[in-house]
Amino acid sequence: MTEFLTAVPVVPARDVELTAGWYRDELGFAVFHAERDYGIVGRGDAWIHFFGPSGIAPEASATSVRVGVEGIDELYAECRSSGIVHANAALADEPWGFREFSVSDLDGNLITFFEAPAGYEPEPERL
């Protein structure tokens, strides 16, 4: 039986090396690869890849990534002190039970960090 282990988003970047550096400096990701056309950053088991150079203006971006974390309050405090929390996405307990907030990277990609409640076990929805 096939087991799915992870999914890794590949998001647009106008300048891959600059964007990878932003993730390193602002969010504590390690840069594993960065060149003109492709980049890879990761922190823990969370990885994000970049392709570029993208011609998408940050205000026109429709890209969104969700990253699960433990210790969201500490991450939020770090992001808030750096001034990178999205103006419309402060830390909140959402109706679906997750605690989350968002930042926008240099390219307008929305990165939402979420923490599931203690004991959360996802169950498939029956349609």
Steps between C-alpha positions, in 0.01 A plus 500: 500500500628846413548739790505873432772662711507869420403769253734782407367818341691660215423872500597788269783737586611805306856454633551148635822575690353812663182315595694205648701748706179661628371162622836442671519842663134553590371148572811303594491264202825344379587562136583168333520623143474842336575590143335721241231251395435284807533508876431277802456603863397295800443510872433174678278290276359808321649567157423762238643506149513806273504539124591813316563749397128562522340800335213498751474828690456448877161675499380262225609179675232242575740243649434370850683243710396353837773384739421301813707586808526433870568805713300746293489764773880528502516514119230766497693710753813477281312594183313781672820652638648482147192675361421231244155384620240558227281800588180293468623175655604541865515196726150365560311189603303407190150339491652178359704462820847606385702791638661688211646816350651601166794688352563610141842440352684736264304363204153534654471126574277458806654264758253391768642333809256284695501287812246226553340464844646242740381150418381595151461201270385579146214291370382489139175681442221283369324662206 
